[in-house]
């Protein structure tokens, strides 16, 4: 496969540095997210965790990821609030309770407006909540803009300025 700089790269080993941890149990939603990032030419390295337990194992370097180093990402975590095996808000709570991981930006995907997950997510420290809009064009633009912001524009205190944000200054 040719390395195309204008498409997302799905990292499969869990040990390669990544830009985004995608935590989603619905394969159709994963496909939509990857398609949206490709459509808008957002170049990111993504690891896909299929449920809340796998996400925790990845973030905390446990289980199958015991040899992983936390410095290999992510710059942002895009997580469905309603996950299989472990509820997304429980994963978020654990991330925020641990000083090693509390700085990871977490964006929750919410299925229904007015969901309790929105209020609870922000109480637990979610950085943002985005709707899983039923209109594909709206959903694609929302995902692309969100991922672009967190992986290309946002600068956290531990990361030196680079890319577009560095050029603007």
Backbone torsions as a table, in degrees:
resi	resn	phi	psi	omega
1	UNK	NA	136.2	178.3
2	UNK	-76.2	136.4	179.0
3	UNK	-76.4	104.2	-178.4
4	UNK	-93.6	115.8	-177.7
5	UNK	-70.5	-4.9	-177.2
6	UNK	-108.8	28.0	177.4
7	UNK	-140.9	157.1	175.8
8	UNK	-69.7	148.5	178.3
9	UNK	-110.5	116.3	178.5
10	UNK	-84.9	112.1	-179.6
11	UNK	-86.5	129.4	-173.5
12	UNK	-105.5	-16.1	-174.0
13	UNK	-88.0	-17.9	179.2
14	UNK	78.0	-0.2	-178.2
15	UNK	-117.1	-11.5	177.6
16	UNK	-78.4	141.2	175.7
17	UNK	-56.1	139.2	-177.6
18	UNK	-128.1	164.3	174.1
19	UNK	-97.4	-38.6	-173.3
20	UNK	-136.9	135.8	169.4
21	UNK	-100.2	116.0	177.7
22	UNK	-98.7	119.4	-179.0
23	UNK	-115.4	103.6	-172.6
24	UNK	-153.0	129.6	-178.9
25	UNK	-94.5	-13.1	-179.3
26	UNK	-95.0	112.3	-177.6
27	UNK	-60.1	-34.4	178.5
28	UNK	-63.4	-38.7	177.7
29	UNK	-68.6	-37.3	176.2
30	UNK	-60.5	-46.9	179.2
31	UNK	-60.0	-42.5	178.9
32	UNK	-63.1	-41.8	-179.3
33	UNK	-65.5	-46.5	179.0
34	UNK	-63.0	-40.4	177.7
35	UNK	-63.7	-41.6	179.1
36	UNK	-61.9	-43.2	-179.6
37	UNK	-67.1	-35.6	176.7
38	UNK	-69.7	-44.0	-179.4
39	UNK	-57.2	-42.0	-178.2
40	UNK	-93.0	7.9	174.7
41	UNK	57.4	44.4	177.2
42	UNK	-91.3	111.0	-177.2
43	UNK	-88.4	103.4	179.5
44	UNK	-140.0	151.0	172.3
45	UNK	-95.9	126.9	-172.7
46	UNK	-124.3	136.3	166.1
47	UNK	-109.2	132.7	-178.8
48	UNK	-102.8	115.8	171.3
49	UNK	-97.2	129.4	-171.1
50	UNK	-85.4	-9.8	178.9
51	UNK	-161.7	175.7	-176.9
52	UNK	-65.7	-34.2	179.4
53	UNK	-68.0	-45.0	178.7
54	UNK	-64.4	-36.0	177.5
55	UNK	-62.3	-46.4	178.1
56	UNK	-62.7	-42.9	178.3
57	UNK	-59.1	-41.1	179.6
58	UNK	-65.8	-52.5	-176.3
59	UNK	-61.6	-42.2	-174.9
60	UNK	-96.5	7.7	176.6
61	UNK	55.8	51.3	-179.4
62	UNK	-119.4	173.4	175.9
63	UNK	54.2	-129.3	-178.1
64	UNK	-65.4	-12.1	-179.0
65	UNK	-109.7	21.5	-175.9
66	UNK	-58.9	-27.6	-179.9
67	UNK	-90.5	-1.0	-178.1
68	UNK	-75.7	150.1	176.2
69	UNK	-104.5	134.3	-177.5
70	UNK	-59.6	-21.8	-177.8
71	UNK	-69.5	-8.9	179.3
72	UNK	-87.3	33.1	172.8
73	UNK	103.9	-179.3	4.0
74	UNK	-94.8	164.3	172.8
75	UNK	-79.5	-27.3	176.5
76	UNK	-152.7	151.7	176.4
77	UNK	-119.3	117.8	176.6
78	UNK	-102.9	113.1	-169.9
79	UNK	-132.0	131.7	172.2
80	UNK	-65.1	133.8	179.7
81	UNK	-68.7	-27.8	-177.3
82	UNK	-111.6	87.9	-176.1
83	UNK	-98.7	160.9	171.8
84	UNK	-78.7	152.6	175.3
85	UNK	69.4	-39.8	176.3
86	UNK	-149.7	127.2	-177.1
87	UNK	-57.5	136.1	-178.0
88	UNK	-56.9	-37.1	180.0
89	UNK	-69.4	-28.9	175.0
90	UNK	-69.2	-37.9	176.0
91	UNK	-63.6	-46.5	178.7
92	UNK	-58.6	-44.5	-179.7
93	UNK	-59.9	-43.0	-180.0
94	UNK	-66.0	-40.3	179.0
95	UNK	-60.5	-43.6	-177.2
96	UNK	-74.2	-22.4	179.4
97	UNK	-79.5	-17.4	-175.8
98	UNK	-102.3	124.3	-175.9
99	UNK	-63.3	-24.1	179.1
100	UNK	-72.9	-23.2	-172.4
101	UNK	-121.7	-8.3	-172.7
102	UNK	-63.8	-19.0	179.5
103	UNK	-84.9	-4.6	179.5
104	UNK	-69.8	123.1	176.3
105	UNK	-65.5	129.4	179.8
106	UNK	-120.1	124.1	176.0
107	UNK	-111.2	122.6	179.3
108	UNK	-93.0	135.8	171.4
109	UNK	-92.1	126.2	-177.0
110	UNK	-114.4	136.5	-176.1
111	UNK	-86.6	-33.0	-173.2
112	UNK	-130.7	131.3	176.5
113	UNK	-58.3	142.3	178.9
114	UNK	81.4	3.3	178.6
115	UNK	-55.6	145.3	174.2
116	UNK	-61.6	-25.7	179.3
117	UNK	-59.7	-30.0	179.3
118	UNK	-65.4	-53.7	179.7
119	UNK	-61.9	-48.0	-178.2
120	UNK	-66.8	-38.3	179.1
121	UNK	-59.9	-46.1	178.7
122	UNK	-67.6	-36.8	176.8
123	UNK	-60.3	-36.6	-177.9
124	UNK	-83.4	-7.5	176.2
125	UNK	107.8	18.8	174.2
126	UNK	-61.1	141.5	178.3
127	UNK	-81.6	-25.2	-178.2
128	UNK	-164.6	156.4	172.3
129	UNK	-129.2	132.5	177.6
130	UNK	-123.9	145.5	-179.7
131	UNK	-81.5	140.6	169.9
132	UNK	-83.9	80.9	-175.5
133	UNK	-65.3	143.9	179.1
134	UNK	-77.9	-17.3	174.7
135	UNK	-84.9	115.2	-174.4
136	UNK	-58.1	-43.4	-177.6
137	UNK	-61.3	-40.1	178.0
138	UNK	-67.3	-46.0	179.7
139	UNK	-60.9	-46.0	-178.8
140	UNK	-61.0	-45.5	-180.0
141	UNK	-64.6	-41.4	179.6
142	UNK	-61.9	-47.1	-179.7
143	UNK	-63.8	-47.1	-178.0
144	UNK	-61.5	-45.6	-180.0
145	UNK	-64.9	-40.2	-179.7
146	UNK	-64.8	-49.2	-178.8
147	UNK	-66.1	-40.5	178.2
148	UNK	-60.1	-46.7	-180.0
149	UNK	-58.5	-53.4	-173.1
150	UNK	-71.3	-28.1	-177.1
151	UNK	-99.1	-21.6	-175.2
152	UNK	-116.5	-33.8	-174.8
153	UNK	-101.7	-40.1	-176.8
154	UNK	-64.1	137.9	174.9
155	UNK	-123.9	117.2	177.5
156	UNK	-89.9	167.0	-175.6
157	UNK	-62.6	-21.3	-176.3
158	UNK	-96.5	-9.6	-176.2
159	UNK	-108.0	126.8	177.1
160	UNK	-64.7	149.9	-180.0
161	UNK	-66.3	139.1	178.3
162	UNK	-155.0	174.4	174.2
163	UNK	63.3	-145.2	-174.4
164	UNK	-61.5	-44.1	-178.3
165	UNK	-59.5	-37.5	-179.7
166	UNK	-69.7	-32.4	-178.3
167	UNK	-73.9	-29.3	-177.3
168	UNK	-71.6	-34.7	-175.1
169	UNK	-68.2	NA	NA
